[in-house]
């Protein structure tokens, strides 16, 4: 897995959860967050937080399901 692999996947997927990325790339959440931070700094990916399905604010939902990443960069320009 490389930064380019992440970029290519995000360009196609547009939006996905941290959990999906962890499963796809077979890597732990913290390592993936560090790699995603590269694309966040470059303005290509944005981190979002999903509200819990239940509407509660207890904070018991796993972050892998509520932490979303969205591709916001231009898809046809290499960076």
N, CA, C and O atoms as a printed pandas DataFrame, in Angstrom:
     atom_number atom_name residue_name chain_id  residue_number  x_coord  y_coord  z_coord
0              1         N          UNK        A               1    0.833   -1.174    0.000
1              2        CA          UNK        A               1    0.000    0.000    0.000
2              3         C          UNK        A               1    0.880    1.241    0.000
3              4         O          UNK        A               1    1.852    1.329    0.750
4              5         N          UNK        A               2    0.530    2.187   -0.844
5              6        CA          UNK        A               2    1.274    3.441   -0.923
6              7         C          UNK        A               2    0.299    4.610   -0.894
7              8         O          UNK        A               2   -0.916    4.423   -0.946
8              9         N          UNK        A               3    0.844    5.807   -0.811
9             10        CA          UNK        A               3    0.018    7.008   -0.863
10            11         C          UNK        A               3   -0.749    7.082   -2.183
11            12         O          UNK        A               3   -1.892    7.539   -2.219
12            13         N          UNK        A               4   -0.121    6.633   -3.256
13            14        CA          UNK        A               4   -0.775    6.634   -4.567
14            15         C          UNK        A               4   -1.943    5.643   -4.581
15            16         O          UNK        A               4   -2.980    5.925   -5.182
16            17         N          UNK        A               5   -1.789    4.496   -3.931
17            18        CA          UNK        A               5   -2.888    3.531   -3.841
18            19         C          UNK        A               5   -4.094    4.149   -3.147
19            20         O          UNK        A               5   -5.233    3.979   -3.584
20            21         N          UNK        A               6   -3.831    4.859   -2.074
21            22        CA          UNK        A               6   -4.908    5.518   -1.334
22            23         C          UNK        A               6   -5.565    6.572   -2.215
23            24         O          UNK        A               6   -6.792    6.640   -2.299
24            25         N          UNK        A               7   -4.755    7.386   -2.866
25            26        CA          UNK        A               7   -5.275    8.430   -3.753
26            27         C          UNK        A               7   -6.149    7.822   -4.851
27            28         O          UNK        A               7   -7.262    8.292   -5.085
28            29         N          UNK        A               8   -5.659    6.794   -5.517
29            30        CA          UNK        A               8   -6.413    6.167   -6.604
30            31         C          UNK        A               8   -7.738    5.601   -6.116
31            32         O          UNK        A               8   -8.764    5.748   -6.780
32            33         N          UNK        A               9   -7.715    4.952   -4.953
33            34        CA          UNK        A               9   -8.960    4.406   -4.415
34            35         C          UNK        A               9   -9.944    5.526   -4.088
35            36         O          UNK        A               9  -11.122    5.438   -4.433
36            37         N          UNK        A              10   -9.467    6.572   -3.428
37            38        CA          UNK        A              10  -10.348    7.665   -3.033
38            39         C          UNK        A              10  -10.905    8.408   -4.235
39            40         O          UNK        A              10  -12.045    8.872   -4.194
40            41         N          UNK        A              11  -10.132    8.529   -5.298
41            42        CA          UNK        A              11  -10.625    9.181   -6.513
42            43         C          UNK        A              11  -11.817    8.414   -7.083
43            44         O          UNK        A              11  -12.743    9.017   -7.627
44            45         N          UNK        A              12  -11.795    7.102   -6.961
45            46        CA          UNK        A              12  -12.891    6.277   -7.480
46            47         C          UNK        A              12  -14.062    6.210   -6.501
47            48         O          UNK        A              12  -15.218    6.346   -6.901
48            49         N          UNK        A              13  -13.761    6.001   -5.223
49            50        CA          UNK        A              13  -14.805    5.800   -4.220
50            51         C          UNK        A              13  -15.524    7.109   -3.863
51            52         O          UNK        A              13  -16.716    7.096   -3.557
52            53         N          UNK        A              14  -14.815    8.213   -3.901
53            54        CA          UNK        A              14  -15.317    9.550   -3.541
54            55         C          UNK        A              14  -15.484    9.741   -2.034
55            56         O          UNK        A              14  -15.044   10.756   -1.494
56            57         N          UNK        A              15  -16.109    8.787   -1.348
57            58        CA          UNK        A              15  -16.280    8.885    0.100
58            59         C          UNK        A              15  -16.308    7.477    0.688
59            60         O          UNK        A              15  -16.911    6.570    0.113
60            61         N          UNK        A              16  -15.654    7.300    1.835
61            62        CA          UNK        A              16  -15.623    5.984    2.476
62            63         C          UNK        A              16  -15.287    6.156    3.951
63            64         O          UNK        A              16  -14.828    7.216    4.376
64            65         N          UNK        A              17  -15.519    5.108    4.718
65            66        CA          UNK        A              17  -15.205    5.146    6.148
66            67         C          UNK        A              17  -13.767    4.697    6.393
67            68         O          UNK        A              17  -13.146    4.040    5.558
68            69         N          UNK        A              18  -13.272    5.065    7.537
69            70        CA          UNK        A              18  -11.946    4.620    7.944
70            71         C          UNK        A              18  -11.909    3.098    8.037
71            72         O          UNK        A              18  -10.920    2.473    7.653
72            73         N          UNK        A              19  -12.971    2.511    8.539
73            74        CA          UNK        A              19  -13.041    1.047    8.640
74            75         C          UNK        A              19  -12.917    0.361    7.295
75            76         O          UNK        A              19  -12.223   -0.649    7.175
76            77         N          UNK        A              20  -13.580    0.894    6.287
77            78        CA          UNK        A              20  -13.474    0.317    4.948
78            79         C          UNK        A              20  -12.043    0.401    4.431
79            80         O          UNK        A              20  -11.528   -0.555    3.851
80            81         N          UNK        A              21  -11.410    1.536    4.643
81            82        CA          UNK        A              21  -10.019    1.695    4.195
82            83         C          UNK        A              21   -9.092    0.725    4.926
83            84         O          UNK        A              21   -8.193    0.145    4.317
84            85         N          UNK        A              22   -9.308    0.551    6.223
85            86        CA          UNK        A              22   -8.480   -0.377    7.008
86            87         C          UNK        A              22   -8.600   -1.801    6.474
87            88         O          UNK        A              22   -7.600   -2.504    6.332
88            89         N          UNK        A              23   -9.814   -2.214    6.185
89            90        CA          UNK        A              23  -10.028   -3.568    5.651
90            91         C          UNK        A              23   -9.431   -3.714    4.253
91            92         O          UNK        A              23   -8.779   -4.712    3.948
92            93         N          UNK        A              24   -9.658   -2.726    3.425
93            94        CA          UNK        A              24   -9.171   -2.786    2.052
94            95         C          UNK        A              24   -7.648   -2.866    1.987
95            96         O          UNK        A              24   -7.099   -3.673    1.237
96            97         N          UNK        A              25   -6.969   -2.033    2.768
97            98        CA          UNK        A              25   -5.513   -1.978    2.715
98            99         C          UNK        A              25   -4.835   -2.835    3.783
99           100         O          UNK        A              25   -3.608   -2.899    3.848
100          101         N          UNK        A              26   -5.646   -3.496    4.623
101          102        CA          UNK        A              26   -5.127   -4.388    5.661
102          103         C          UNK        A              26   -4.090   -3.684    6.546
103          104         O          UNK        A              26   -2.968   -4.161    6.717
104          105         N          UNK        A              27   -4.494   -2.551    7.096
105          106        CA          UNK        A              27   -3.604   -1.750    7.932
106          107         C          UNK        A              27   -4.422   -1.175    9.086
107          108         O          UNK        A              27   -5.634   -0.999    8.969
108          109         N          UNK        A              28   -3.751   -0.883   10.199
109          110        CA          UNK        A              28   -4.456   -0.362   11.364
110          111         C          UNK        A              28   -4.868    1.098   11.146
111          112         O          UNK        A              28   -4.310    1.800   10.303
112          113         N          UNK        A              29   -5.848    1.527   11.921
113          114        CA          UNK        A              29   -6.442    2.853   11.747
114          115         C          UNK        A              29   -5.429    3.980   11.932
115          116         O          UNK        A              29   -5.446    4.949   11.173
116          117         N          UNK        A              30   -4.562    3.873   12.907
117          118        CA          UNK        A              30   -3.620    4.967   13.172
118          119         C          UNK        A              30   -2.626    5.143   12.022
119          120         O          UNK        A              30   -2.316    6.272   11.642
120          121         N          UNK        A              31   -2.131    4.050   11.472
121          122        CA          UNK        A              31   -1.218    4.127   10.327
122          123         C          UNK        A              31   -1.921    4.769    9.139
123          124         O          UNK        A              31   -1.353    5.617    8.451
124          125         N          UNK        A              32   -3.153    4.360    8.909
125          126        CA          UNK        A              32   -3.906    4.905    7.788
126          127         C          UNK        A              32   -4.202    6.384    7.980
127          128         O          UNK        A              32   -4.142    7.151    7.019
128          129         N          UNK        A              33   -4.519    6.801    9.204
129          130        CA          UNK        A              33   -4.748    8.225    9.466
130          131         C          UNK        A              33   -3.506    9.053    9.126
131          132         O          UNK        A              33   -3.611   10.139    8.557
132          133         N          UNK        A              34   -2.344    8.534    9.477
133          134        CA          UNK        A              34   -1.090    9.237    9.159
134          135         C          UNK        A              34   -0.911    9.385    7.655
135          136         O          UNK        A              34   -0.492   10.440    7.179
136          137         N          UNK        A              35   -1.223    8.339    6.909
137          138        CA          UNK        A              35   -1.085    8.397    5.457
138          139         C          UNK        A              35   -2.137    9.322    4.846
139          140         O          UNK        A              35   -1.839   10.080    3.923
140          141         N          UNK        A              36   -3.355    9.261    5.355
141          142        CA          UNK        A              36   -4.411   10.144    4.861
142          143         C          UNK        A              36   -4.090   11.609    5.141
143          144         O          UNK        A              36   -4.486   12.490    4.377
144          145         N          UNK        A              37   -3.378   11.870    6.231
145          146        CA          UNK        A              37   -3.044   13.259    6.574
146          147         C          UNK        A              37   -2.217   13.921    5.476
147          148         O          UNK        A              37   -2.292   15.138    5.306
148          149         N          UNK        A              38   -1.431   13.149    4.727
149          150        CA          UNK        A              38   -0.676   13.694    3.598
150          151         C          UNK        A              38   -1.629   14.311    2.579
151          152         O          UNK        A              38   -1.422   15.439    2.133
152          153         N          UNK        A              39   -2.671   13.570    2.212
153          154        CA          UNK        A              39   -3.623   14.050    1.212
154          155         C          UNK        A              39   -4.524   15.139    1.770
155          156         O          UNK        A              39   -4.996   15.997    1.023
156          157         N          UNK        A              40   -4.769   15.114    3.080
157          158        CA          UNK        A              40   -5.547   16.178    3.716
158          159         C          UNK        A              40   -4.763   17.488    3.641
159          160         O          UNK        A              40   -5.328   18.525    3.295
160          161         N          UNK        A              41   -3.471   17.452    3.959
161          162        CA          UNK        A              41   -2.624   18.652    3.883
162          163         C          UNK        A              41   -2.578   19.218    2.470
163          164         O          UNK        A              41   -2.508   20.434    2.291
164          165         N          UNK        A              42   -2.616   18.343    1.463
165          166        CA          UNK        A              42   -2.570   18.791    0.067
166          167         C          UNK        A              42   -3.945   19.243   -0.444
167          168         O          UNK        A              42   -4.067   19.709   -1.577
168          169         N          UNK        A              43   -4.968   19.104    0.388
169          170        CA          UNK        A              43   -6.306   19.547    0.006
170          171         C          UNK        A              43   -7.035   18.599   -0.927
171          172         O          UNK        A              43   -7.974   19.008   -1.610
172          173         N          UNK        A              44   -6.622   17.350   -0.969
173          174        CA          UNK        A              44   -7.242   16.364   -1.858
174          175         C          UNK        A              44   -8.311   15.537   -1.163
175          176         O          UNK        A              44   -9.248   15.061   -1.804
176          177         N          UNK        A              45   -8.173   15.365    0.143
177          178        CA          UNK        A              45   -9.112   14.569    0.936
178          179         C          UNK        A              45   -9.554   15.415    2.118
179          180         O          UNK        A              45   -8.781   16.200    2.667
180          181         N          UNK        A              46  -10.822   15.237    2.499
181          182        CA          UNK        A              46  -11.365   15.936    3.663
182          183         C          UNK        A              46  -11.886   14.896    4.644
183          184         O          UNK        A              46  -12.524   13.921    4.247
184          185         N          UNK        A              47  -11.614   15.108    5.914
185          186        CA          UNK        A              47  -12.124   14.225    6.968
186          187         C          UNK        A              47  -13.469   14.764    7.430
187          188         O          UNK        A              47  -13.622   15.962    7.666
188          189         N          UNK        A              48  -14.443   13.866    7.556
189          190        CA          UNK        A              48  -15.782   14.208    8.016
190          191         C          UNK        A              48  -16.148   13.257    9.147
191          192         O          UNK        A              48  -15.581   12.169    9.260
192          193         N          UNK        A              49  -17.068   13.657    9.957
193          194        CA          UNK        A              49  -17.571   12.764   11.000
194          195         C          UNK        A              49  -19.058   12.555   10.774
195          196         O          UNK        A              49  -19.820   13.513   10.640
196          197         N          UNK        A              50  -19.458   11.296   10.735
197          198        CA          UNK        A              50  -20.865   10.934   10.543
198          199         C          UNK        A              50  -21.548   10.954   11.898
199          200         O          UNK        A              50  -20.977   10.533   12.904
200          201         N          UNK        A              51  -22.767   11.445   11.911
201          202        CA          UNK        A              51  -23.553   11.400   13.142
202          203         C          UNK        A              51  -23.986    9.961   13.388
203          204         O          UNK        A              51  -24.281    9.239   12.435
204          205         N          UNK        A              52  -24.031    9.529   14.648
205          206        CA          UNK        A              52  -24.471    8.166   14.952
206          207         C          UNK        A              52  -25.870    7.914   14.416
207          208         O          UNK        A              52  -26.730    8.794   14.448
208          209         N          UNK        A              53  -26.087    6.697   13.921
209          210        CA          UNK        A              53  -27.392    6.315   13.367
210          211         C          UNK        A              53  -28.513    6.479   14.396
211          212         O          UNK        A              53  -29.649    6.792   14.041
212          213         N          UNK        A              54  -28.188    6.268   15.661
213          214        CA          UNK        A              54  -29.215    6.318   16.698
214          215         C          UNK        A              54  -29.561    7.752   17.093
215          216         O          UNK        A              54  -30.575    7.979   17.753
216          217         N          UNK        A              55  -28.731    8.727   16.698
217          218        CA          UNK        A              55  -28.975   10.114   17.054
218          219         C          UNK        A              55  -28.451   10.477   18.429
219          220         O          UNK        A              55  -28.626   11.610   18.877
220          221         N          UNK        A              56  -27.817    9.540   19.100
221          222        CA          UNK        A              56  -27.294    9.762   20.449
222          223         C          UNK        A              56  -25.939   10.454   20.406
223          224         O          UNK        A              56  -25.286   10.483   19.363
224          225         N          UNK        A              57  -25.528   10.998   21.510
225          226        CA          UNK        A              57  -24.208   11.634   21.614
226          227         C          UNK        A              57  -23.349   10.942   22.665
227          228         O          UNK        A              57  -22.485   11.569   23.279
228          229         N          UNK        A              58  -23.587    9.651   22.870
229          230        CA          UNK        A              58  -22.883    8.928   23.932
230          231         C          UNK        A              58  -21.423    8.645   23.581
231          232         O          UNK        A              58  -20.605    8.431   24.476
232          233         N          UNK        A              59  -21.084    8.643   22.281
233          234        CA          UNK        A              59  -19.699    8.404   21.878
234          235         C          UNK        A              59  -19.279    6.954   21.877
235          236         O          UNK        A              59  -18.084    6.665   21.821
236          237         N          UNK        A              60  -20.216    6.038   21.938
237          238        CA          UNK        A              60  -19.872    4.615   21.981
238          239         C          UNK        A              60  -19.728    3.972   20.607
239          240         O          UNK        A              60  -19.290    2.827   20.504
240          241         N          UNK        A              61  -20.092    4.694   19.554
241          242        CA          UNK        A              61  -19.928    4.144   18.202
242          243         C          UNK        A              61  -18.435    4.073   17.885
243          244         O          UNK        A              61  -17.694    5.001   18.212
244          245         N          UNK        A              62  -17.986    2.997   17.258
245          246        CA          UNK        A              62  -16.568    2.903   16.902
246          247         C          UNK        A              62  -16.201    3.979   15.868
247          248         O          UNK        A              62  -16.962    4.230   14.933
248          249         N          UNK        A              63  -15.038    4.608   16.039
249          250        CA          UNK        A              63  -14.644    5.675   15.128
250          251         C          UNK        A              63  -14.469    5.175   13.703
251          252         O          UNK        A              63  -14.578    5.957   12.759
252          253         N          UNK        A              64  -14.200    3.883   13.530
253          254        CA          UNK        A              64  -14.037    3.341   12.185
254          255         C          UNK        A              64  -15.324    3.438   11.379
255          256         O          UNK        A              64  -15.280    3.430   10.149
256          257         N          UNK        A              65  -16.471    3.530   12.051
257          258        CA          UNK        A              65  -17.736    3.644   11.335
258          259         C          UNK        A              65  -18.208    5.082   11.215
259          260         O          UNK        A              65  -18.999    5.389   10.324
260          261         N          UNK        A              66  -17.751    5.968   12.080
261          262        CA          UNK        A              66  -18.216    7.354   12.051
262          263         C          UNK        A              66  -17.202    8.300   11.419
263          264         O          UNK        A              66  -17.546    9.437   11.097
264          265         N          UNK        A              67  -15.976    7.863   11.238
265          266        CA          UNK        A              67  -14.933    8.689   10.639
266          267         C          UNK        A              67  -14.931    8.467    9.126
267          268         O          UNK        A              67  -14.588    7.385    8.649
268          269         N          UNK        A              68  -15.309    9.483    8.393
269          270        CA          UNK        A              68  -15.420    9.405    6.939
270          271         C          UNK        A              68  -14.316   10.216    6.281
271          272         O          UNK        A              68  -13.850   11.215    6.828
272          273         N          UNK        A              69  -13.908    9.777    5.112
273          274        CA          UNK        A              69  -12.949   10.521    4.302
274          275         C          UNK        A              69  -13.547   10.707    2.921
275          276         O          UNK        A              69  -14.059    9.765    2.316
276          277         N          UNK        A              70  -13.473   11.947    2.428
277          278        CA          UNK        A              70  -14.080   12.292    1.152
278          279         C          UNK        A              70  -13.031   12.870    0.211
279          280         O          UNK        A              70  -12.229   13.716    0.607
280          281         N          UNK        A              71  -13.042   12.411   -1.032
281          282        CA          UNK        A              71  -12.149   12.946   -2.059
282          283         C          UNK        A              71  -12.699   14.296   -2.504
283          284         O          UNK        A              71  -13.856   14.390   -2.913
284          285         N          UNK        A              72  -11.877   15.340   -2.427
285          286        CA          UNK        A              72  -12.304   16.680   -2.845
286          287         C          UNK        A              72  -11.376   17.250   -3.913
287          288         O          UNK        A              72  -11.596   18.359   -4.398
288          289         N          UNK        A              73  -10.350   16.504   -4.277
289          290        CA          UNK        A              73   -9.409   16.954   -5.286
290          291         C          UNK        A              73   -9.946   16.751   -6.688
291          292         O          UNK        A              73  -10.957   16.080   -6.896
292          293         N          UNK        A              74   -9.259   17.337   -7.636
293          294        CA          UNK        A              74   -9.606   17.152   -9.041
294          295         C          UNK        A              74   -9.119   15.780   -9.488
295          296         O          UNK        A              74   -7.952   15.443   -9.289
296          297         N          UNK        A              75   -9.986   14.999  -10.079
297          298        CA          UNK        A              75   -9.672   13.610  -10.407
298          299         C          UNK        A              75   -8.694   13.426  -11.559
299          300         O          UNK        A              75   -8.029   12.392  -11.630
300          301         N          UNK        A              76   -8.586   14.384  -12.450
301          302        CA          UNK        A              76   -7.750   14.185  -13.632
302          303         C          UNK        A              76   -6.397   14.881  -13.569
303          304         O          UNK        A              76   -5.677   14.911  -14.567
304          305         N          UNK        A              77   -6.041   15.436  -12.430
305          306        CA          UNK        A              77   -4.762   16.122  -12.287
306          307         C          UNK        A              77   -3.898   15.325  -11.318
307          308         O          UNK        A              77   -4.342   15.020  -10.211
308          309         N          UNK        A              78   -2.692   14.987  -11.706
309          310        CA          UNK        A              78   -1.810   14.239  -10.800
310          311         C          UNK        A              78   -1.148   15.184   -9.820
311          312         O          UNK        A              78   -0.812   16.319  -10.157
312          313         N          UNK        A              79   -0.965   14.694   -8.587
313          314        CA          UNK        A              79   -0.320   15.495   -7.545
314          315         C          UNK        A              79    0.622   14.643   -6.766
315          316         O          UNK        A              79    1.269   15.128   -5.838
